[in-house]
Amino acid sequence: MNWKDRIEVNPAVLVGKPIIMGTRISVELILDRLADGWTMEDVLASYPHVGREDVLAALSFASELFKEETFVAVGKVNT
């Protein structure tokens, strides 16, 4: 799956944060929910207009971002 088919950035929506296409659900929100211990099923039940492929695209997008960046937020890691 190519996350570019499901994730978009639109400056007019959520101040340009990456979102699931056609929604106001941000990649950040999906990642926060999963980090809080939500399961895929929890996310899908709470956001019925988001599909399994959308959640996987959000994860893929975040993963690709980290692969491309050359910095580590040391202050965040070592606190």
MDAnalysis code that builds the backbone (N, CA, C; Angstrom):
import MDAnalysis as mda
import numpy as np

u = mda.Universe.empty(237, n_residues=79, atom_resindex=np.repeat(np.arange(79), 3), trajectory=True)
u.add_TopologyAttr("name", ["N", "CA", "C"] * 79)
u.add_TopologyAttr("resid", np.arange(1, 80))
u.add_TopologyAttr("resname", ["MET", "ASN", "TRP", "LYS", "ASP", "ARG", "ILE", "GLU", "VAL", "ASN", "PRO", "ALA", "VAL", "LEU", "VAL", "GLY", "LYS", "PRO", "ILE", "ILE", "MET", "GLY", "THR", "ARG", "ILE", "SER", "VAL", "GLU", "LEU", "ILE", "LEU", "ASP", "ARG", "LEU", "ALA", "ASP", "GLY", "TRP", "THR", "MET", "GLU", "ASP", "VAL", "LEU", "ALA", "SER", "TYR", "PRO", "HIS", "VAL", "GLY", "ARG", "GLU", "ASP", "VAL", "LEU", "ALA", "ALA", "LEU", "SER", "PHE", "ALA", "SER", "GLU", "LEU", "PHE", "LYS", "GLU", "GLU", "THR", "PHE", "VAL", "ALA", "VAL", "GLY", "LYS", "VAL", "ASN", "THR"])
u.atoms.positions = np.array([
    [0.846, -1.182, 0.000],
    [0.000, 0.000, 0.000],
    [0.889, 1.242, 0.000],
    [0.474, 2.238, -0.720],
    [1.170, 3.506, -0.774],
    [0.402, 4.509, 0.070],
    [1.025, 5.014, 1.140],
    [0.327, 5.947, 2.020],
    [-0.107, 7.209, 1.273],
    [0.570, 7.534, 0.180],
    [0.246, 8.746, -0.579],
    [-1.154, 8.671, -1.189],
    [-1.711, 7.469, -1.281],
    [-3.070, 7.311, -1.792],
    [-4.122, 7.628, -0.723],
    [-3.698, 7.772, 0.548],
    [-4.659, 7.928, 1.641],
    [-4.382, 9.090, 2.583],
    [-3.187, 9.653, 2.515],
    [-2.814, 10.749, 3.409],
    [-2.623, 12.004, 2.575],
    [-3.147, 13.120, 3.086],
    [-2.975, 14.377, 2.381],
    [-2.655, 15.500, 3.367],
    [-2.083, 16.564, 2.828],
    [-1.834, 17.772, 3.600],
    [-2.554, 18.895, 2.882],
    [-3.439, 19.547, 3.612],
    [-4.215, 20.646, 3.055],
    [-4.136, 21.795, 4.058],
    [-3.495, 22.903, 3.700],
    [-3.344, 24.012, 4.641],
    [-4.679, 24.522, 5.199],
    [-5.773, 24.262, 4.515],
    [-7.084, 24.724, 4.971],
    [-7.726, 23.766, 5.981],
    [-7.099, 22.603, 6.208],
    [-7.657, 21.618, 7.138],
    [-6.636, 21.331, 8.230],
    [-7.041, 21.550, 9.469],
    [-6.194, 21.294, 10.642],
    [-4.809, 21.939, 10.508],
    [-4.789, 23.143, 9.993],
    [-3.560, 23.936, 9.860],
    [-2.477, 23.197, 9.071],
    [-2.890, 22.350, 8.148],
    [-1.945, 21.658, 7.288],
    [-1.326, 20.401, 7.861],
    [-1.876, 19.890, 8.974],
    [-1.372, 18.621, 9.498],
    [-1.750, 17.502, 8.533],
    [-0.929, 16.468, 8.431],
    [-1.301, 15.327, 7.581],
    [-2.583, 14.678, 8.103],
    [-3.510, 14.416, 7.198],
    [-4.811, 13.848, 7.560],
    [-5.147, 12.678, 6.653],
    [-6.107, 11.880, 7.103],
    [-6.682, 10.849, 6.253],
    [-7.521, 11.569, 5.197],
    [-7.285, 11.274, 3.938],
    [-7.981, 11.965, 2.846],
    [-9.482, 11.974, 3.049],
    [-10.055, 13.141, 2.809],
    [-11.501, 13.277, 2.882],
    [-12.058, 13.356, 4.291],
    [-11.172, 13.453, 5.293],
    [-11.619, 13.547, 6.683],
    [-10.886, 14.697, 7.369],
    [-11.211, 14.892, 8.626],
    [-10.470, 15.806, 9.482],
    [-9.734, 15.000, 10.562],
    [-9.475, 13.744, 10.275],
    [-8.771, 12.857, 11.195],
    [-7.284, 12.920, 10.851],
    [-6.480, 13.396, 11.799],
    [-5.056, 13.558, 11.533],
    [-4.280, 12.269, 11.795],
    [-3.150, 12.170, 11.120],
    [-2.223, 11.070, 11.377],
    [-1.824, 11.112, 12.850],
    [-1.601, 12.298, 13.360],
    [-1.236, 12.470, 14.764],
    [-2.284, 11.852, 15.691],
    [-3.546, 12.070, 15.426],
    [-4.618, 11.514, 16.251],
    [-4.581, 9.989, 16.233],
    [-4.421, 9.414, 15.044],
    [-4.358, 7.955, 14.927],
    [-3.182, 7.418, 15.741],
    [-2.011, 8.030, 15.579],
    [-0.830, 7.582, 16.319],
    [-1.008, 7.741, 17.823],
    [-1.608, 8.844, 18.243],
    [-1.865, 9.053, 19.682],
    [-2.762, 7.964, 20.250],
    [-3.819, 7.633, 19.522],
    [-4.745, 6.608, 20.013],
    [-4.032, 5.255, 20.136],
    [-3.264, 4.899, 19.123],
    [-2.538, 3.629, 19.172],
    [-1.501, 3.639, 20.294],
    [-0.835, 4.769, 20.493],
    [0.144, 4.889, 21.583],
    [-0.519, 4.793, 22.943],
    [-1.780, 5.188, 23.025],
    [-2.535, 5.092, 24.274],
    [-3.043, 3.677, 24.537],
    [-2.769, 2.762, 23.617],
    [-3.171, 1.381, 23.812],
    [-4.413, 0.956, 23.063],
    [-4.980, 1.863, 22.262],
    [-6.143, 1.495, 21.471],
    [-5.732, 0.430, 20.458],
    [-6.634, -0.449, 20.174],
    [-6.405, -1.443, 19.125],
    [-6.911, -0.878, 17.797],
    [-6.574, -1.564, 16.740],
    [-7.092, -1.200, 15.420],
    [-8.619, -1.175, 15.473],
    [-9.201, -2.175, 16.129],
    [-10.661, -2.271, 16.220],
    [-11.244, -1.076, 16.988],
    [-10.551, -0.630, 18.038],
    [-11.000, 0.547, 18.799],
    [-11.047, 1.782, 17.897],
    [-9.990, 1.971, 17.140],
    [-9.915, 3.132, 16.244],
    [-11.034, 3.061, 15.209],
    [-11.205, 1.906, 14.600],
    [-12.230, 1.767, 13.560],
    [-13.634, 1.962, 14.118],
    [-13.875, 1.494, 15.333],
    [-15.196, 1.650, 15.947],
    [-15.466, 3.105, 16.318],
    [-14.439, 3.817, 16.754],
    [-14.609, 5.207, 17.185],
    [-14.668, 6.185, 16.019],
    [-14.045, 5.811, 14.922],
    [-14.004, 6.673, 13.738],
    [-14.467, 5.858, 12.534],
    [-15.786, 5.657, 12.401],
    [-16.304, 4.755, 11.366],
    [-15.979, 5.171, 9.927],
    [-15.651, 6.431, 9.712],
    [-15.307, 6.870, 8.356],
    [-13.820, 6.655, 8.051],
    [-13.093, 6.018, 8.991],
    [-11.690, 5.657, 8.780],
    [-11.619, 4.143, 8.639],
    [-10.925, 3.681, 7.612],
    [-10.795, 2.246, 7.373],
    [-9.454, 1.704, 7.833],
    [-9.358, 0.394, 7.844],
    [-8.123, -0.285, 8.241],
    [-6.942, 0.197, 7.403],
    [-7.144, 0.339, 6.122],
    [-6.079, 0.796, 5.222],
    [-5.637, 2.213, 5.556],
    [-6.570, 3.042, 6.053],
    [-6.229, 4.404, 6.462],
    [-5.293, 4.391, 7.669],
    [-5.588, 3.545, 8.637],
    [-4.747, 3.442, 9.832],
    [-3.365, 2.932, 9.447],
    [-3.322, 1.930, 8.590],
    [-2.030, 1.411, 8.130],
    [-1.264, 2.472, 7.342],
    [-1.964, 3.283, 6.575],
    [-1.319, 4.362, 5.832],
    [-0.732, 5.394, 6.785],
    [-1.431, 5.691, 7.867],
    [-0.908, 6.633, 8.871],
    [0.379, 6.093, 9.480],
    [0.406, 4.814, 9.793],
    [1.616, 4.189, 10.341],
    [2.747, 4.206, 9.317],
    [2.431, 3.907, 8.086],
    [3.426, 3.896, 7.022],
    [3.994, 5.295, 6.798],
    [3.138, 6.298, 6.835],
    [3.563, 7.686, 6.681],
    [4.549, 8.059, 7.791],
    [4.202, 7.760, 9.032],
    [5.075, 8.085, 10.160],
    [6.402, 7.340, 10.063],
    [6.347, 6.097, 9.694],
    [7.553, 5.298, 9.538],
    [8.474, 5.897, 8.482],
    [7.911, 6.281, 7.371],
    [8.718, 6.866, 6.299],
    [9.338, 8.188, 6.735],
    [8.595, 8.977, 7.492],
    [9.129, 10.238, 8.001],
    [10.389, 10.004, 8.828],
    [10.327, 9.047, 9.726],
    [11.473, 8.764, 10.585],
    [12.654, 8.216, 9.795],
    [12.394, 7.477, 8.752],
    [13.485, 6.951, 7.923],
    [14.199, 8.066, 7.181],
    [13.476, 9.119, 6.842],
    [14.042, 10.202, 6.055],
    [14.723, 11.266, 6.901],
    [14.350, 11.380, 8.162],
    [14.918, 12.420, 9.013],
    [16.292, 12.016, 9.525],
    [17.153, 12.999, 9.699],
    [18.508, 12.730, 10.185],
    [18.712, 13.203, 11.616],
    [17.667, 13.610, 12.296],
    [17.807, 14.083, 13.655],
    [17.108, 13.149, 14.621],
    [17.502, 13.249, 15.864],
    [16.824, 12.549, 16.941],
    [16.512, 13.588, 18.000],
    [15.296, 13.629, 18.461],
    [14.891, 14.593, 19.485],
    [15.433, 14.113, 20.828],
    [16.727, 14.312, 21.034],
    [17.421, 13.808, 22.221],
    [16.741, 14.276, 23.497],
    [16.304, 15.508, 23.513],
    [15.624, 16.041, 24.699],
    [14.356, 15.275, 25.039],
    [13.671, 14.767, 24.041],
    [12.453, 13.980, 24.264],
    [12.782, 12.570, 24.739],
    [13.856, 12.014, 24.222],
    [14.223, 10.631, 24.533],
    [14.858, 10.514, 25.909],
    [15.663, 11.478, 26.282],
    [16.442, 11.398, 27.519],
    [15.824, 12.167, 28.674],
    [14.536, 12.290, 28.729],
    [13.928, 13.004, 29.853],
    [13.367, 12.042, 30.859],
])
